[in-house]
Amino acid sequence: MNKRALKTILRNSLVPFVLLAFFLLGFYALERFSPFGLTDGETVTLDQAPSGEGSGADGFQIEQVIKRNVGYPVYNLMPVDRDRFVFTDNQTNLSLLSKRLAEDEQSTTPEWMSIERARIGVMNVNDDHTTFLNTNIIPESVALSPDRSLLLYSAFGHESSKLETLVLKLASGETLQRFDTESFANLFIDQDTIMGFTADTFTIQDISNANPVVSMSSLKVDGKWWRSLKSAGTPNQFYLMTQSTDGSEEIYRYNLRRQNKTRTSKIMEGDNINDFIPLNERMLLYLSSRNETEGIYAFDWTNHQHVLLRKGVMSSFDVAPSNNKVAYALQNGSGVWELHAAWLRDGKLEGDRLIYGGLRNLDSVKWSPDGDAIFCVSINMEGSILYRFILK
């Protein structure tokens, strides 16, 4: 083989690797060079919002943005206020876990004893200060009280495999109550009452009383497993999404009744429902694909109508506490992720605004409790990049 032929073979074999390298470097650069020219830990205050769709009086003007690089993944982000948020550095597949628990309920070694554990922490985005509270928690068990002063989660004991549920004072980290209920999903019914779930049983507890107030097993849906649990924002009501063996999902609404009874209503079913948020007594928003069209949908179960609000491939969305604003992560036609915000008015999204773009991935989009700031996270091989946008 002559030298020219050898050079040609080497050149042709290297071309795919060179192209791949440029592709990866391009995505790396997207994380480092933003429309605001942000560096790690920098806060940028804008006197005037960048021009763009929806940047007028009816749009979303960006007052301040901060970027933080952290050396661990940030999942299950829950804002406490505009500056602080609770998070875990790992996540479990709740549907898969509950499925295995149901299949192995007769086993002497429960499946949850072998699942990967996570840490729970509280971070202040302004000074990058993080306090880790526990290291053996079930990630999807974390919940905040309505006033965000109490933290609820389930964790394994340091010297045993027994799962227990704890209520902490968020300000001091002091343990307020400790329960023996082995729940891997929790929520606050109100400021003084919590609810915990196992594979097919829920327990209602008064925080001031270590003994369960109500323990029931009537929520099991045959052939289906827990997928997502949501509070309705009103006392004694919650929503549950289950997943069947064929991959389809169903959403149930539960009204808690006295004398250990509940009223259960299946309000909708579908395929590929990634997330949902109840808005009021008759409507919810959900992230899914219907008729091969992905996007955010509104569903009114009083008339069984599904309305596409925003088309596109999305990974996360959230509704502001006032129920009048939506933020979401959208993948554009080039495969790059963007953060958007829009007004929710009369069942429609209006004034859609591109808040930020140029990200390799985007998740955990959350509004602050006052509805004036948006948190989001981009996870990479080095950890996470956290963003907070204060709007005006």
Long-range contacts (C-beta under 8 A, 24 or more apart in sequence): 27-360, 28-360, 30-336, 30-358, 30-359, 30-360, 31-358, 31-359, 31-360, 31-378, 31-380, 31-385, 33-358, 34-67, 34-356, 34-358, 35-356, 35-357, 35-358, 36-65, 38-65, 38-66, 38-67, 39-67, 40-67, 40-68, 40-69, 41-66, 41-67, 41-68, 41-69, 41-128, 42-66, 42-67, 43-126, 52-353, 52-354, 53-352, 53-353, 53-354, 54-342, 54-351, 54-352, 54-353, 55-353, 58-343, 58-350, 58-351, 59-351, 59-353, 60-341, 60-351, 60-353, 60-355, 60-391, 61-391, 61-392, 62-355, 62-389, 62-390, 62-391, 62-392, 63-390, 63-391, 63-392, 64-389, 64-390, 65-356, 65-387, 65-388, 65-389, 65-390, 66-125, 66-126, 66-387, 66-388, 67-385, 67-386, 67-387, 68-125, 68-128, 68-385, 68-386, 68-387, 69-382, 69-383, 69-384, 69-385, 69-386, 70-123, 70-128, 70-130, 70-383, 70-384, 70-385, 70-386, 71-382, 71-383, 72-383, 72-384, 73-379, 73-383, 73-384, 74-364, 74-377, 74-379, 74-384, 74-386, 75-118, 75-139, 75-364, 76-139, 76-140, 76-142, 76-364, 77-364, 77-366, 77-375, 77-377, 78-142, 78-144, 78-366, 79-366, 79-367, 79-368, 79-369, 79-373, 79-375, 80-122, 80-144, 80-148, 80-170, 80-369, 81-148, 81-368, 81-369, 81-370, 82-368, 82-369, 82-370, 82-372, 82-373, 82-388, 82-390, 83-124, 83-125, 83-126, 84-122, 84-123, 84-124, 84-125, 85-122, 85-123, 85-125, 85-366, 85-375, 86-120, 86-121, 86-122, 86-142, 86-144, 86-151, 86-170, 87-120, 87-121, 87-122, 87-123, 88-118, 88-119, 88-120, 88-121, 88-137, 88-139, 88-142, 89-118, 89-119, 89-121, 90-116, 90-117, 90-118, 90-119, 90-139, 91-118, 91-139, 91-140, 92-116, 92-118, 92-138, 92-139, 92-140, 92-184, 94-140, 94-184, 94-185, 94-226, 94-227, 94-228, 95-225, 95-226, 95-227, 95-243, 96-225, 97-184, 98-184, 98-199, 98-225, 98-226, 99-225, 101-198, 101-199, 102-199, 102-200, 102-225, 105-199, 112-138, 112-163, 112-182, 112-184, 113-161, 117-156, 120-151, 120-153, 122-170, 123-386, 125-375, 125-386, 125-388, 131-173, 133-168, 133-173, 134-166, 138-163, 138-184, 138-185, 140-184, 140-185, 141-165, 141-183, 141-184, 141-185, 141-186, 141-196, 142-186, 143-186, 143-187, 143-188, 143-194, 144-170, 144-188, 145-188, 145-191, 146-188, 146-190, 146-191, 147-191, 148-369, 150-176, 150-188, 150-191, 150-207, 152-186, 152-187, 152-188, 152-194, 153-186, 154-182, 154-183, 154-184, 154-186, 154-196, 165-194, 165-196, 165-205, 167-194, 167-207, 176-207, 177-207, 177-208, 177-210, 178-210, 179-205, 179-210, 179-212, 180-210, 181-205, 181-212, 185-226, 185-229, 187-229, 187-230, 187-231, 187-238, 188-231, 189-231, 189-235, 189-236, 189-238, 189-256, 190-235, 195-238, 197-226, 197-229, 199-225, 199-226, 204-256, 214-260, 216-260, 216-262, 218-262, 219-254, 219-262, 219-264, 221-250, 221-252, 224-250, 228-275, 228-276, 230-276, 230-277, 230-278, 231-278, 232-278, 233-278, 234-281, 239-276, 239-278, 239-284, 241-273, 241-276, 247-271, 247-272, 249-273, 251-276, 251-284, 251-286, 267-299, 267-301, 268-299, 268-301, 274-314, 274-315, 275-316, 275-317, 277-317, 277-318, 277-319, 279-319, 279-323, 280-323, 283-347, 285-309, 285-317, 285-319, 285-326, 287-314, 287-316, 287-317, 296-326, 296-328, 296-349, 298-347, 300-347, 307-347, 309-347, 309-348, 309-349, 310-340, 310-342, 310-349, 310-352, 315-361, 315-362, 315-363, 316-362, 316-363, 316-364, 316-365, 316-376, 317-365, 318-365, 318-366, 318-367, 319-344, 319-367, 320-367, 320-371, 321-367, 321-369, 321-370, 321-371, 322-371, 325-367, 325-371, 327-355, 327-365, 327-366, 327-367, 327-374, 327-376, 328-365, 329-362, 329-363, 329-365, 329-376, 332-357, 336-360, 337-361, 337-362, 337-378, 338-362, 339-365, 339-374, 339-376, 339-387, 339-389, 341-374, 341-391, 355-389, 356-387, 356-389
